[in-house]
Amino acid sequence: MQRRDFLSAGALAASGALLTSRLSFANTSADGKARFVFVILRGALDGLAAVPPYGDRDYASLRRDLALSSENVLPISDVFGLHPSLVFLKESFSARELVVFHAIASPYRDRSHFDGQDVLENGYVRPHAAQSGWLNRALVAMPDRRVSTKEVGVALGQNIPLVMRGPAAVTSWSPSKLAALDEDTLERITDLYAGDPLLAKRLADALAADAIAAAPGVNMESVAKNGGAPGARYTEVVHAAAEFLRRDDGPKVAVFDTTGWDTHANEGSAQGQLAARLAALDAGLRSLKEQLGPVWADTAVLLATEFGRTAAINGTRGTDHGTAAAAFLIGGAVRGGRVIADWPGLSGRTLYQGRDLMPTQDLRSVLKGVLEEHLSVPSRELDTVVFPDSGAAKALRGLVRT
């Protein structure tokens, strides 16, 4: 990629993006095949909309105008279906490459987005308990020095999310938000960076990372032109993720986050704002599979949110901050075709604090199972270092093909 292209790609990161256009990576072993992607659904995804329990007798009365019927859900059991926008997820479920979790939550039990996301990422039972994230600590805990000690790139203008911060060497990539610059200014910036070894190295590393992300396969001009469209932003970031992950000498673990799931008003049902977001997410996952090619067979992608939303519809035809939600594990390495849920029901006496879906599964159990079986993180490290004070949350095994 030319320096001018790198520094003038500001249109790729339009304001109000559904996808934040930030990717974080880490290397595992040079010869390891397993790939793991963690997708954070920031804003509290409505799990009762994404995975409607249409077979629960109390569902329709709670959801009223937002309820999905058996005629428009994509059924995956007698009780549960997928939102009609999640066509690729339904195909993956039928292909036994998707596990759906319901009534699941982190240890967090309040309703602050900021604190809930901190718990989701730090791996502790309370917010702001650590400055490192569970995924970074898991990389450190991998056996036989499998974690690379060399950074494979660094981002300009974006921070690495908490879940990936810590002692393991990681990197991040994002499109530049700088405006177009003339050639003279570009030359001056290059000369300025050349005088500082650290800045010069970081610029060179970032240019190399950006060149990988912009490899042939996506029309970057089209992405820039359509920067306001969620689908365009997914195209860009998913393409970049695939370019990194499918390289034999590239990173094996990636994190990216999406936003816009805070649907307090006008959430919609089979159609509407949530349906559009779910459709963009679904298309992005389909594109990830297609672009990873044969690497998809070794890939597990976990999608999770900080908490769910209220069981009942509110006065503005939306839903408010809740507790339990849904999560998804998808990929060629996944032993799928299953819904894993200790379903509590939606009757008034079973709702958490009289308003939310009751959490009956600990998200850490899912994370432990994937990290242990897919990335070979020792169980003793998972219980004490990766997720401190989590002995009661037993690893859920058998989620990936071993």
MARPA-356129 format. One record per atom (N, C-alpha, C): residue in one letter; x, y, z. Coordinates in steps of 0.05 Angstrom, whole numbers, plus 5000, padded with zeros to 4 digits. Example, Ala and Ser with C-alpha at 12.3 -4.5 7.8 and 13.67 -1.06 7.14 Angstrom:
BEGIN
a526448865156/a524649105156/a526449345156/s525749555142/s527349795143/s525850015157/
end
This chain:
BEGIN
m501749765000/m500050005000/m501850255000/q501150454983/q502650704982/q502050875007/r504151035015/r503751205038/r501351385036/r500951495012/r498651675008/r496051525014/d495751275004/d493351125009/d492951065038/f495151005052/f495050935080/f494151175097/l495251405091/l494651645108/l492151795099/s490951715077/s488551865068/s486051685068/a486051475084/a483851285084/a481651365104/g481451615110/g479551705132/g476751625127/a475951615102/a473151555096/a472351275104/l474251105110/l473650825118/l472550805146/a472751015162/a471850995190/a469751215195/a467451195182/a465451395185/a464251395214/s463251625222/s462151645249/s459651475251/g459051385276/g456651225281/g456850945270/a459250845268/a459550575256/a458350365273/l457050165261/l456149925275/l458549765283/l460549745265/l462949605272/l465049815277/t466549795299/t468450005306/t470950005289/s471249805272/s473549795253/s476149785268/r476249645290/r478749595304/r479049295307/l481449205299/l482148925302/l484548895320/s484448695337/s486748635354/s487548345350/f490148295349/f491148035343/f493347945363/a493747685364/a495947575379/a496847325365/n499447265367/n500547025356/n500546805376/t500046555367/t500546325385/t502946185374/s502945935370/s505345795360/s505645835330/a508145815320/a508645855292/a507245635275/d506945395287/d505845175272/d503045105281/g501845265299/g499145205309/g497045265287/k495045085286/k492945125265/k490445265277/a490045235303/a487545335314/a487345635313/r485145735303/r484546025303/r482246075322/f482346295336/f480146375354/f479546665350/v477046735347/v476147005344/v474047065365/f474347285380/f472447365399/f471147625389/v468547625387/v466947855377/v465347965400/i465848205407/i464348335429/i462048495418/l459648425427/l457248565417/l456548785438/r457749015434/r457549225454/r454849365453/g453649405476/g451049545477/g448849375488/a449349115493/a447448935505/a445448835484/l446248625470/l444548495450/l442048375463/d439748415450/d437248295459/d437248005452/g437947835471/g438047545465/g435347425460/l433147545471/l430447435466/l429447515438/a430847695425/a430247755397/a432047605378/a434647585384/a436447435367/a435847145367/v435147035391/v434446755394/v431746745408/p429546795394/p426946815407/p425946535417/p425146525442/p424046275453/p421046255446/y420546225420/y417746235411/y416046015422/g417245805432/g415745585444/g415045625473/d416045835486/d415445905514/d412646035515/r410945935531/r408146035531/r407946325540/d409946435554/d409846705564/d411246905546/y412546805525/y414146975508/y412447185493/a410347105480/a408847285464/a407547515480/s406547445504/s405247645520/s407147855531/l409647775536/l411647955546/l412648135523/r412948025500/r414148165478/r412148315461/r409648245462/r407548375447/r408348435418/d408648695411/d409148765383/d411848675374/l413748625392/l416448535384/l416648235382/a414548085389/a414647795388/a414847685360/l416447485357/l416647335331/l415047075334/s413547015313/s411846775314/s413346535302/s412246305305/s413446065293/s413546075263/e411946255251/e411946285222/e414246445211/n415446625228/n417646785217/n420246745231/v420446575251/v423046505262/v424346285245/l426946255248/l428446035236/l428745825258/p427145615259/p427045435282/p429645265284/i430545245309/i432845065315/i432144865337/s429744885348/s428644685367/s425744745370/d424444585386/d421544635391/d421044885407/v423044985421/v422745215438/v424145465425/f426445425413/f428045645404/f428245665374/g428445915365/g429045975337/g431046185334/l432046235311/l433746465305/l432146685292/h432946935296/h431747155283/h431847115252/p429847185237/p429847145209/p432147275194/s433447475206/s435747595193/s438247415195/l438247215212/l440647055216/l440646805199/v440646845173/v440446625154/v442946455154/f445346585154/f447846435154/f448146275180/l447346395203/l447446245228/l445745995227/k443346025215/k441645785212/k442945575195/e444145655173/e445545465156/e447845335171/s449245485187/s451445385203/s450445185224/f448145255236/f446945065256/f446244805242/s445044815219/s444344565204/s446844415196/a449044555191/a451644425183/a453144335208/r452044375231/r453344295257/r455944455261/e455744715255/e458044895259/e457245125278/l454945105291/l454145315309/l452845195334/v453845305357/v452545245383/v451345505393/v448845495401/v447345725412/v447145685442/f447845895457/f447545895486/f445446095493/h443746025513/h441646205521/h441446215551/a440346435561/a440146485590/a442946475602/i444846605588/i447646605596/i448546895603/a450446915622/a451347175631/a454147155643/s455447375643/s457947405659/s457147425689/p459147445707/p458347485735/p457147755742/y457147935723/y456148205728/y453048205731/r452048345751/r449148345756/r447848625757/d449248825749/d448049095748/d447649165719/r447149415713/r446249485686/r447749725674/s450249745681/s451949955669/s453449835646/h453149955622/h454649855599/h457649855604/f458650075615/f461550105620/f462549885639/d461149845661/d462049645681/d461649365670/g459449315656/g458849055645/g460948965625/q461749155608/q463749085588/q466449045601/d467049185623/d469549145637/d469648865648/v467548775661/v467448495671/v467648295649/l466248345627/l466348165604/l469248125594/e470748345596/e473548335585/e475648275605/n475248355631/n477448315650/n477548025661/g475247885660/g475247605670/g474947575700/y474647795714/y474147785743/y471147795749/v470447795774/v467647795781/v466548075786/r468348275785/r467448555789/r468848735770/p467648965764/p468949145745/p471449285757/h473249355739/h475649505745/h477449355765/a477349095764/a479048925782/a481848875771/a482248935745/a484848875733/a485249055709/q487749095702/q488449255678/q489149075654/s488848815658/s489348615637/s486748475631/g486648335608/g484248185600/g484747885600/w482447745602/w482647445604/w483947325580/l483547435556/l484647305532/l487747345531/n488647575539/n491547615540/n492847425561/r491547395584/r492647215605/r492546925596/a490546865580/a490346585569/a492646535550/l493446735534/l495646695516/l498246645531/v498646795553/v501046755569/v501046475581/a498746375588/a498546115601/a498845875583/m498845925557/m499145695538/m501845555542/p501945295540/p504345145546/p506545165525/d508945085533/d511245055515/d511945315501/r511645535515/r512445795504/r511145845476/r508645765473/r507445785447/r506746075440/v506746255459/v506046525453/v508446675442/s508046805420/s510246965408/s510947205425/t513447265428/t514347495443/t514747745425/k514147715400/k514647935381/k512048045371/e511748305372/e509348435361/e509248395330/v506848345320/v506648325291/v505548575278/g505248795293/g504349045283/g503249215306/v502649455300/v501549635320/v499549825307/a497449905321/a495450085309/a496150375313/l495350545295/l495650835298/l492850945304/g492551075327/g490151215333/g487951055347/q488450795353/q486450635366/q487750475389/n486250435411/n487250285433/n486549985430/i488249815442/i487549535443/i485449495465/p483249345460/p481149305480/p482249165504/l480949205527/l481849095552/l482248795551/v480548645537/v480648355537/v483348255526/m484748425509/m487248345497/m489648485509/r489248645530/r491448785543/r492848605563/g495448635566/g496848475586/g499648415576/p501048215589/p503848165583/p504348035556/a502447895544/a502947765518/a503047985497/a504947945478/a505248145456/a502848125437/v501448345433/v499248355415/v499448605398/t497848625378/t497848855360/t494948935353/s494549155340/s491849225331/s492049375305/w489849375290/w489749505264/w487049645262/s487149885250/s484650025243/s485150205220/p483050275205/p483450465183/p484250735194/s485950875179/s486751145188/s484351335187/k484251525206/k482151725206/k483351995197/l485851995188/l487052245179/l485952335152/a485652595149/a484752705123/a486952675102/a486052705077/a488052685055/a490152905057/l492652825052/l494853005054/l496253025027/d497453255022/d498953284997/d501753144999/e503053114977/e505552964976/e507753084993/d507753354993/d509853495009/d509453435039/t506953445048/t506453385076/t507153095083/l506552915065/l507152635069/l510152595072/e511652735056/e514552715057/e515552815084/r514453045093/r515253155118/r514652965141/i512352835141/i511752645162/i513652415162/t514252315138/t516152095136/t518852175147/d519752415140/d522352505150/d522352545181/l520052645191/l519852685220/l519952415235/y518552215224/y518551955237/y521351825235/a522651875213/a525251745208/a527251835229/g526952065242/g528752155262/g528352035289/d526351875293/d525751745318/d525451445313/p527351285324/p527250995318/p524550865326/l523450945348/l520950815357/l518650885338/l518351145332/l516251225314/l516651115286/a519051105277/a519651005250/a518850705249/k519550555270/k518850275270/k515850235271/r514450395288/r511550365290/r510150435264/l511150635251/l509950715225/l510450485205/a512850385204/a513450165185/a511749915191/d511449845217/d509849615225/d506849665217/a505949905222/a503149965216/a502649955186/l504550055170/l504250045141/l504149755132/a505849595144/a505849305136/a503249175143/a502249235167/a499649115175/a497449215157/d497449475150/d495449585132/d495549465104/a498049405096/a498349275069/a497048995069/i497348845091/i496048585093/i493048615093/a492048805109/a489148845111/a487948925085/a489449065068/a488449165043/a489148995019/a489848745025/a490548555003/a488248524984/p488648434959/p486548414940/p484248244950/g481848314943/g479548164952/g477148334961/v477648594966/v475548774972/v476049044959/n474049164949/n474249424936/n474249644957/m476649734965/m476849934986/m475550194979/e475550274953/e474250514945/e471250494950/s470150264944/s467250224948/s466650234978/v468350114995/v467950125024/v467950405034/a469850565024/a470050845033/a467550995024/k466750954999/k464451094989/k461851035004/n461650785014/n459350695028/n459850675058/g461650845068/g462550825096/g460250845116/g457950965109/g455850985128/g454150735130/a454550535112/a452950295112/a454250085129/p452749955148/p453849745165/p455149525149/g453849445127/g454949225111/g457649295099/a458049545091/a460649625080/a462849605102/r462249695126/r464249685147/r464849395155/y462849225155/y463448945160/y465248825138/t464648895113/t466348795091/t469248865096/e469749115103/e472449215107/e473849065130/v472649055153/v473948945177/v474148645175/v472148505165/v472248215163/v474348145142/h474548295121/h476648235101/h479448255114/a479848465130/a482448505143/a482948275162/a480948195178/a481347975197/a482147715182/a480747655160/a481347415145/a484147425133/e484947655123/e487647675112/e489747615132/f489347715157/f491347655178/f491247355186/l488847255191/l488546985203/l489346765184/r488946795159/r489546575141/r492446545133/r494146735142/r496946715137/r498246515156/d499946345145/d501246145162/d503046275183/d504246505176/d506046635195/d504646865210/g502046885208/g500547105219/g499347035247/p497847215258/p496647175284/p494546955283/k494046825305/k492046615307/k489646685323/v489746915337/v487646995355/v486847285347/a484347345344/a483447605337/a481047695354/v480747955358/v478448065372/v477548305356/f474848325352/f473748575342/f471048615356/d470248855356/d467748925370/d465749065352/t463249035358/t461049165343/t459449325364/t458149535354/t456549705371/t453749735360/g452049885374/g449449935364/g447249745373/w447849585394/w445849385403/w444149495426/d444349745433/d442849865455/d440149965445/t438249775443/t435649835430/t433449915449/h433750155461/h431750245480/h429050325466/a429150405441/a426750505427/a426650395399/n424250345390/n423750255362/n425650035353/e425749825370/e427549605365/e426749455339/g424149425335/g423249265312/g423048975318/s421748835300/s421348545304/s422748395281/a421248285263/a422448155239/a423748355221/q422848605222/q424048825207/q424649045227/g426349235219/g427049455236/g430049475241/q430649655261/q433549715265/q435049475275/l433949315293/l435449085303/l435748875281/a433648835266/a433748645244/a436048725224/a436348985218/a438449065200/a441149015212/r441549065237/r444149015250/r444748715250/l442748555256/l443248265256/l443848165228/a442548275208/a443148195181/a446048265173/a446948495181/a449748575175/a451748395190/l451148335215/l452848145230/l452947875216/d450647775209/d450347515196/d451947505169/a451747715154/a453147735128/a456147755133/g456947895154/g459847915161/g461047645168/l459547485183/l460447215191/l460647035166/r458647055148/r458746895124/r461246975108/s461847235106/s464147325091/s466747225104/l466847225131/l469147125145/l469746835137/k467646675137/k467946395129/k469046365101/e467846515083/e468546505055/e471446585051/q472246805064/q474946905060/q477146755074/l476446615096/l478346445110/l478946195094/g477046105077/g477445875061/g477945625078/p480045475072/p480545225087/p481245275117/v482145525123/v482745585151/v480345585169/w477945615157/w475445605172/w475145345187/a476145125177/a475944865190/a477344865217/d479245045221/d480745055247/d479945285264/t477645415257/t476945675269/t474445635287/a474545775310/a472245795328/a471846095334/v469446195330/v468746475334/v466646485356/l467246635377/l465346665399/l464246945399/l461546975400/l460247235401/l458847265427/a459447485442/a458147515468/a457747815473/t455847875492/t455148145498/t455348185528/e455348445537/e455748495566/e453448415584/f451048435574/f448648335588/f446348345568/g444048225577/g441748215559/g439948455562/r437348425555/r435448635557/r432948535571/t431248715578/t428848645593/t427048445578/a425648275593/a423948085580/a421548215567/a420548425580/a418148565570/a418848805553/i417148865534/i417549105517/i417049355534/n418449575529/n417949825544/n416050005529/g415650245540/g413750435529/g414550565503/t417050535495/t417950645470/t418550435449/r417150215451/r417349985432/r420249885430/g421549885453/g424249765454/g424549605479/t427049555488/t427549405512/t429749545527/d429749515554/d431649645571/d433849445580/h435849555595/h438049385603/h437049155621/g438148915615/g437248675629/g439648525641/t439348255641/t441448095654/t442347865635/a440947645634/a441747425617/a441247485587/a442947365570/a442847415542/a443247155527/a443847175501/a444646945485/a447546995476/a448946775469/a451646775458/a451846565437/f453846595419/f454146415396/f457046325394/l457446065387/l460045955381/l459745835353/i461245945334/i460945855306/i463745815294/g463845625276/g466345565262/g466645285253/g468545235235/g468944965226/g470044775248/a471344895268/a472344735290/a470344675312/v467844775309/v465844755330/v464144505326/r463644375348/r461744145349/r458944265353/g457644335331/g455244495332/g452744335328/g450644485320/g448044365316/g446544335343/r447244505363/r446044465389/r445244735401/v443144735417/v442544955435/v443144855463/i444845005477/i445444935505/i444245145523/a442145065537/a440645255554/a439245105576/d439745185601/d438145105623/d435845305626/w433745265610/w431845475606/w430145525631/p430145775642/p428645825666/p425745895661/g425045965636/g422346045630/g422046355634/l419746445625/l419246735625/l416746815642/s415846635659/s413646705676/s414646915697/g412747065708/g413447275727/g415047175750/r414546935760/r415946835784/r418746745777/t419446705751/t422146605744/t423946835734/l422847075730/l424447285719/l426347395741/y428747465733/y430747575752/y429847855760/q429547895786/q428648155797/q425948235784/g424448045775/g421848095765/g421748225737/r424048235724/r424148385698/r425948265676/d427848105684/d429848005665/d429847705662/l430847605639/l431347325636/l433347235657/m432747025672/m434446925694/m436946805682/p439346885692/p441746755683/p442046475695/t442446275679/t442745995689/t445345875679/q446946015662/q449545925653/q451546145657/d453946065664/d456146255667/d457746265641/l458046505630/l459546535605/l462446435608/r463546455632/r466246365637/r466546065632/s464445915637/s464545625632/s464945565602/v463645725585/v463945695556/v466745775548/l467646005558/l470346105551/l472445905560/k472245795584/k474145605594/k474245355575/g471845255568/g471745025551/g473145065524/v472745295512/v473945355486/v476945395489/l477745545509/l480645595513/l482145345519/e480945165535/e482344925542/e482544725519/e480344685505/e480344485484/e481444585457/h481044845452/h481844945426/h484645075426/l485345205448/l487945335449/l489845205470/s488944985482/s490644825500/s491544985525/v489945165535/v490545305560/v489945115583/p491845065601/p491444875623/p489144965641/s487544765650/s485144825666/s485844965692/r488144895704/r488945015730/r489445315726/e490545395703/e491045675697/e488345815692/l486545685679/l483945805674/l482445875699/d482645705720/d481145745745/d482445945763/t485046005759/t486446175778/t487546435766/v488546415742/v489846645729/v488146775708/v487046615690/v485446735668/v482846845679/f481446685695/f478946765708/f479246725738/p480446905752/p480846875781/p478246835796/d478446665817/d476146605834/d473746495819/s474346325799/s472146215782/s471845915785/g472745805807/g472645515809/g469945395806/a467845545814/a465145445812/a464145445783/a465345595766/a464645595738/a466245385723/k465245145722/k466644915710/k466744945679/a468944865668/a469244885639/a467144705625/l465844815605/l463944665589/l465444545566/r465844285568/r467544145548/r465844025526/g467243945504/g465943835481/g464744035462/l465744285464/l464644495446/l466144505419/v468644405419/v470144415394/v471044135387/r471644105361/r472543845352/r475543815359/t476243595372/t479043555380/t480143315366/
end
